[in-house]
Amino acid sequence: MRFDATGKVSLDHIYTQPDPRSYFRLLRPLGYCVPQQAKPYFAKLIKEYRESQHVTVPKVLDIGCSYGINAALLKYDATMDELYARYDDEGREGESREALLARDRELSRLRRPAQPIRFVGLDTSGSALSYALEAGFLDDAVHADLEDHEPTPRQRAQFAGTDLVISTGCLGYVTERTLGRVIEAQGTRRPWMAHFVLRMFPFDPVERALAGLGYRTIRVEEVFKQRRFASSQEQALVLERMSAAGVDARGLEAEGWMYAQLFLSRPHDIPGPNDPNRERN
């Protein structure tokens, strides 16, 4: 079992397959569930944005989108249990990628969202993005590593007009550098943001960078299960990292699960959900 520089087990290979089956087969025994927990928070934020900003079809950028999981959950009201059953079905072991795509396209045809959303995915895995696009989960895809490279003119055009930026687990690997480049592509626009970030990764550098770009950030008090540790060694490495950072893992990661926190960032002139000066209906 290989571990990355953060102490987490390396799962890079499941993000580069031609379809999502390896992704779901590996993560199912680990109870990976953060997209499901994030779903109602994202849905509420999208609804609030649509109504307050008078935008009929919000454009959502999902950073680290992989196979378009968040898009499938939000656009077509799928669930993680449903996707696990869909992609980790032994009876369909020999099914071709084309047959799997056909079933996914049927899902997108049968479940038209009551309130339309446009999803753009950003990821470093071209194969995952390709699948999500062909399945109809994503409406557009940006294959780029913005940690090391500025976006191209075409990529900047794809980012332009983004209303909301979301992520479920990539921050910590992705930093404020990527977020800054996405924001710079907006010109004077400032999309709302919602990021689920593992507690092992400090959010302070991101929050400071966003503040410099005109944002204020709040942290939701609740914590959210991400997945079980893949081994006792992974748990020990992560707990060591958290201890060194002064993060108390008692009652949470020490019990065998990785946990995330939700950070909501909005432009300074937009009231947050807990703002005492927020207008009441």
N, C-alpha and C positions, 0 to 999 in steps of 0.2 A: 504494500500500500504506500503510495507516494503522497507527500505533503508539500503544499506550496509554502511560500515565504511567510504567510500569515499563521501557519500551523494547521490550516484546514486541509482535509484530504483533497487531492487534486482530482477534479471531475471534468477536466477540460475536454476529454474525448466524447462525452455525451452531448456536447454542444455542436459538434462538427459532423454529425451523421446526416445522411440524406433525408431522414424522417425522424419524428420524435420518439420512436419506440424505445430506443436505448435510454433516453432521458427519463421516461416514465417508469421503465422497468427497474432502473437503478434507484430512483428517488422514492418509489412507492414503499419499499420496506423501511425507509428512513422517515416516513410520515411527512414528507415535504408538503407544506400546506400554506405557506405565506401568501401566495396569490389569492387563495380563497378568503383568507382573513382580510386581505387588502381590498377585496372587491367592493364591499359596502362603503368603505371610506372613499374609494375612487369614484364610485357611482354618485355618492352624495356631493362630492366636490364638482364633478362634471355637471350635475343638475344645478348646483348653485351658480356655477360659472355661466351656464346657458341662460339662466333666468336673470342674473344680475348684470351680465354684459350684453344681453340681447343677441346672443349668437345661436343660430338655429342648429348648426352642425359644428360643434367644437372639434378642433384639431388637436389630438393628443399625441405627444411624442413619448414613446416607451423606450427608455435607455436600458440596454442590456436585455432586449425583448426575447432573445433566443427564438423559439418556434411560435411566437405570438400568443403565449398563454394568456396574458392579461387581456389582450384584445378578444380572444375567444370567450373569456368569462364575461367581459363587459358588453361586447357587441351582440352576442348570441345567448346570453344568460346561461352559459355552460357552467359546470361545477368541476372542481378538481377530481371528485370521485368519478364523474362521468368521463373525464379525459383519461383517468387511470384505466377505467374499464375499456375505453376505446383503443388505447395504445398498448395496453399490457394484457391482451386477450390471447391466451395460448391457442385458442381455436383459430386464430388468424395469423399464426406464426409465419406461414409461408406467403402471406398476402403481399402483393407487389406494392411498390411505392405509388404507382398510378391508381391502383384500386383504393389504397388508403386516402389518396387525395380526392378521389371521386366521392367517397363517403363524407369527407370533410366539406367539400363544396356543397353537398346536399344539406349539411348542417347549416351552412350560411344562407342557402336558399330558403330553407324552411323556417328559419328563425330571424325574420327581419326585425331589427330593433325598433321598438315603439318610438324611441327618440334617437335619431341617427347620430353616429359618432364617426369621425375620420381618424384612423389609427396609422401613425407612421412609426416604424421600428428602427432603432439604431443598434447595431451589434457588429462585433468583429467577425462573426461566423457567417460567411456567405451562404453556406448550405442551409443553416437554420432560417435565415432570412428568405431564401428562395422558397423553402417549403411553406412558410407562413404566408407569403405572397400568393403562391399557387393555390393554397387552400382557401384563400379569401379572408383570412384572419386580418392581415394587414392590407391597407390601401396603398401604402408606399413603404419603401425600405431604403435605409442608408447604410451601406457597408463601409464602415470607417473605424479607425482607431484615433479618436480625437485627443487621447492622452499624448500622443507623439506627433500628430500631424494636424495642421490647420485644415478645415474643410475646404473642398474644392468649390469653385463657383456654382457648380450644379448642386452640390450638397448643401451649400448655403441657401440656395433657392428652395430646396426641399424642406429645410428647417423653417424658412420664413413663414410667418403667419401662424406659428404654433400658439395654441391657447393654454395648454397645460402640459407640463413635463412630469412624468412619473417614473418610478423604478421600484423594484422589489428584490433588492439584494446585491446589486452590482456596485453600489457606493462602498468604498473601501478598496476596491480594485480600480474603479473609476473615481476620479477626484474632481475638485473644483475646476481643474483645467478643462475638462470636457464640458461641464456645465457652463463655464464662461464662454466657450466657443459657440455653444448652442445659443446662448443669450445674445452674443455679439451679432449673430446672423439675423436677429430680429429687428435690428435698427433701434428705434426708440421703444418698441413694444417690450413688455415684461410679462411673459407667461407665468401663470400660477404653477406651483410645484408641490409635489407630495412624494416623499422618499421614505421607503421602509429600509432601515439601515441596521445591520447586525450590531448588537451592543459592544462587540469586541472592537469595532471601528469608531474612532472619535469623529464626531460631526463638526467640531469646533472650526477646523480650517475651512470647511465648506460654508458654514454659517457666516464666518467673517468675510469670505469672498463674496457671498451673496449680498451681505450688508453693504459692501462697497459698490454693488451694482444696483442699489436701491431697494433691497428686500428687507423684510423683517421675518423672522422665523419663530415658530412656536413648536414645542415638543409635546405630543400627545402623551399623557401620563401612562396610559395602558402599555403593556408589553405584549408582543405577539410571537407565538411559536413559529419557528422557521422549519427546522427539521431536527431529528435526533442526531446525535453524534454517530459517525460511521464506525468508530472504534474507541476503546478506552484511551488509546494513544492520541487520537485526535482531540478528545476531550481534555486530556492532560496538557497538550500543547496550547490549546485555546485558553484554558484556565490560567496557564502560566502567563500568556500574553495579557489577559485581562487584569491579572493581579499586578503586573508591571505597570499597567496604565491606571491603576487605582480604581478599577471597576469591581464592585462587589458582586460575585456570582452566586452567593448563597441563596438557596431557594429557587434558583433559576438554572443557569448553565451547569451548576454543580450537581443538579438532579438528572442531567442527561439530555437536555434539549438545548438547541441554540435559539436565542431570542433576538427579535428585532424591535426597534422603536420607530415611530412615525414622526417625521418632521414635515411641517407644512410651511411653505415660504410663499409670501405674496408681496407685491409691490407696496411700498410704504403708504400709498394713498388708498389702498383697499383694506377695509376693516377685516380683521381675522375673526374666526368663529367665536372666540372668547373675548373679543374686544368690548369693553364696557361702553364705548362710544358708538358701537354698531347700531344702525337703525333697526328698530323693532317693527314688525308688521302688526 
